[in-house]
Amino acid sequence: MRAMKIVILGAGQVGRTAAHQLAREEANEVTVVDTDEGLLRDLQDRLDIRTVAGNAAHPSVLEAAGAADADILVALTSSDEVNMMACEVAYTLYRTPTKIARIRSPEYTRHPKLFSAEALSVDVWISPEQLVTDYVERLIRYPGALQVLDFAAGRVRLVGLAARKGGLLVGQKLRSLRDHIPNTEARVVAIYRGGRSVQPEGDTVIEEGDEVFFLAAKDDIRQFMAEIRREEKPVRRVVIAGGGHIGYSLARKLEKDNQVKLIERDPKRARRISESLESAIVLEGDAADEDLLIEENIDECDAFVAVTNSEEANILSAMLAKRLGAAKVMALINKPSYADLMENGSIDVAISPQTITIGSLLTHVRRGDVVQVHALRRGAAEALETIIHGDQRSSRVVGKRIEEISLPEGARIGCVVRGDQVIMAHHDTVIQTDDHVVLFITDRRHVDQVERLFLGETSGRR
């Protein structure tokens, strides 16, 4: 399997995260382009990559970065226009096979024709703001969850949550799961205890404080969550700090079913978004203003979501809201070290835009017919959905029972989706051609082995 050549344009937060994730895999040769030579030197000191300084849309810079024989170009600069132009140049001059661009402005993304086959040379566009909005909405729909991720077009969900005292399964062995929920089926694919992975076996006992990841059909999620921790009340009152792209989009999505208040400090922006929201109340002010939060009855708030452009402001306002009585607080935090520190303290969920975005990016980088990828635990683990191709002669998995498949350590098959049927994985489940298989990999260093195992002769990169 030859090395995949990937050119990353932009060494900002998302670009650096992408470089870290992709350069750690042996099967990739990564080059990063940015105008900031200091950032590039820092990256080169940490990672086995090439770097090129210059404007990412300039032909000479793309040529120096190796765009002529690159398999994938990933444009992640802070400028939508530079990202789109770089994809145009790479396709026009070098016919680069796969071109991915980060597009932030709704002015572009609301017009799908711009990204059709006969228009811009962008094969895939990624909007971190939209991905974060969808992610936060799912967390609000499932109170108590740390992560909620979709597979098989939403029919299967992977949920991560902390086991709490009072949950029926806490102190019980995993094999008793069926006794507690006889008419549903779920699969525990990973358990983290004190930050370390615990292999989930039938005799594994769930302890209070464990971080448990399980797969289940969408309709069975709530029932299983209630077994791990006391069922939480549905979220009714939501306060959003920040009226940028994420805050505004989130308010629009939630205002139909929730009582939403949005706090925005810029008077012009507050007035503008107030006019385009239907029932959400827009307040002009500072979300870290204690008097304002008390006046708006923050102690009656079910969820406080801080998504301003300043992670320091997000952390401060979320901590204050928690101290004043908000039931659950979430904060958008870019720095992974901050996120880990805060999530173990007074913030319930630290939202990492890079981790959310990198999953969408990896979907288009993975070998084989990969439908969905989600990065987990700040990128240390990964869950992916892949389509099985080939037959018993060409594939190493078709026609085999799961117990016969030699998965690397820490990799588990969670479920198989066959047509409209969701099959939770058991040792005797047989893999068939065209199955969608959902896997959980606790150590991303084994991703390459998993790719080779599931890459049948008849499958290839999309």
Summary of the structure (lengths in Angstrom):
residues: 462
radius of gyration: 22.7
end to end distance: 16.0
largest distance: 69.7
contacts: 1589
relative contact order: 0.10
helix: 36%
strand: 27%
